[in-house]
């Protein structure tokens, strides 16, 4: 009887997994995979040896394996420019002794994407990520590490947004339509 009960549970679990996979397939769900970009070379002024820059490069290469990063803007088909990157924190609340109880952490990135013909594929755009951090002076070292971890999480989220924006259909179509024709915007090389 014990054997038949566990056999029945195993079949129920198998049936549930099969049903779930059919439902997900039926609704059009699929894992995010490669989305080849129409350009194969990119220059960016985002430092490759920074955590943010290396994560951005890895994410773009995972999305479009044929993409190569070049060291010279004039050798690139597109230029991703970081116009501004600001990491800030501000005190949100104080306790009755005037000590900080909560910080608001903000990461803001302003960027643009320009083709080698000068076409502005993504005009200057800003991504902002904000988190709150409860603070306790008694655990200041732990809270400092938590702050670092939160900023890293915000960077990872921002990289995801940036990759989705670069690989969006309107950017791809804009590049394909404007390839080889001078645009209104020019970028410094």
N, C-alpha and C positions, 0 to 999 in steps of 0.2 A: 504494500500500500504506500509506503514512503517513497519507493522507487517511482511509482506511477504519479504521485503528487509532484515530485521534482521534475519528472518528464513533462507533465502538463504545464508547469510554470515555465520551463525552457521553451516549449512550443508557443506559449502566450507571449513571451519576450521576443521570440523570433517573428511572430506575426505582427507585434506592435512595431518592431523595427522596420519590417517590410512595408507596413502601412504608412509609417512616417516618411520613408524614402519615396514612396509613390506620391504622397501629398506634396512634399518639397519639389519633386520633379514636375508635378502637374502645375504648380504655381510659377514655374520659371526660375526657381532658385538655382544658382550655380555659384561655385566658389570664384572669387576674383582671381583671374589668371593674368596671363600676359595680354597687354594691349599695345602692340607695336606702334611706335610713333612714326610719322612720315619723315622725320629728320633723324639722322644717324650720328650727328656730332653736336655737342653742346659745350658752351663755355659758361661758367658761373664764377662770380666773385665771392661766393660763399666758401669759406676756408674748408678744404678737404680734410684737414687734420682736426677739425672741431667735431664734437659729438654730433651736432646738428648736420654739419656738412657731409660727414661720412654716412650718416643714416639716410640723408636725402639721396646721395649717389647710389647707395645700395638699393633703395626702394625704386628709384627710376630704372636702374639696371634690371631689377627683378620684373618690373612691369614691361620693359622694352629691352630685351637682351642685346639687341644690335646697337644700342646707344653707346657712344664713346664720349668721354669728357676730354676736351682739348685744353691746352694751356694758353692758347692765344685766341682772343675774340674774333680776329679776322679769319681764322681757320675754321670757325664754327658755323653751322647752318642756323643755329639759334643761340641767343644770349639770354641767360636767366640772371637778372641783376637784383641783388639785395640792396634796396634803397635805404632801408632803415631796419634795425633790429634792436628793440628795447626790452629789457628785462627789469621789472620794477616790483616793489612791494610797498604797501602802505598800511598803516595802522587803521583797523576798522573799529575796534572797540577797546576800551580801557576799563580796568576794574576800579573799585573805590579808592585804592592806593595809587592810582595813576599808572599802573603797570599794564602792558599790552596783553589783551586776552585773545585777540584774533588779528591776523594779517590777511590782506588780500594780495595775492601774487598775480602778476600780469606779464604776459609775453606777447609782444606785438611785432609782426614782421610785415614790412612793406616791400613789394617786389614787382617786377615786370618781366615780360618775355617778349623779345624782339627778334625777328628773323634777320638773316644776314643782308637782306635787301632793304631793311629798315622798316618793315611792316610791324606794327605794334600788335602782337598776337594776344597778349594780356596787358591791358593798360595798368598803370600803377594801381595796385590793389593791396589791401591790408587784411591780414589775418590776425585775430586777437583771441587769446585764450586766457581765462581767469580762473583761479582756484582760491578757496579760503583755507586758511591754516589756523586751527585753534592753537594758541601758544600758552606755554607754562614755563615760567622762569626757572622752576626747579628742574625741568628736563630740557634745558637749553641746548645741550649737545645733541640729544635725540631729535629735537625739533629742527635744528640746523640741518641734520641729515635728511629729515623728512622734507624740508624745503627743497633741498637738492633733488630728491626723488620726484617731487611734484613738478619741478621745472623740467626734468627729463621726460616725464609723462606728457607735459604740455608740448614739448618739442616733438615727440613722437606723433602726437595727435596733429600737430601743425604740418609735419612732413606728409602725413596721409592726405590732408586737405590739399596741400600743394601738388602732390603727385596726381590726385584726382583732377585738379584744375588744369594741369599741364596736359593730361591725357583726355580731356573732355572733347566731345565731338566738335564743338564750335572752334576750339583751338586747332584741332587737326584739319578741319575743313578750311579754316582761315589760312593755314599754312599752305595747304594744297592749292587753293585758289590764287594765293598771292605769290607763289614760288617764282622767283626771278623778276618780279616787278617791284620797283621802288615804292615804298609806302610814304605816308605823311610824316611819320616819326623817324628820326635818325638816332642812333646811339653812338656813344663815344667808343672808339676802339683803342 
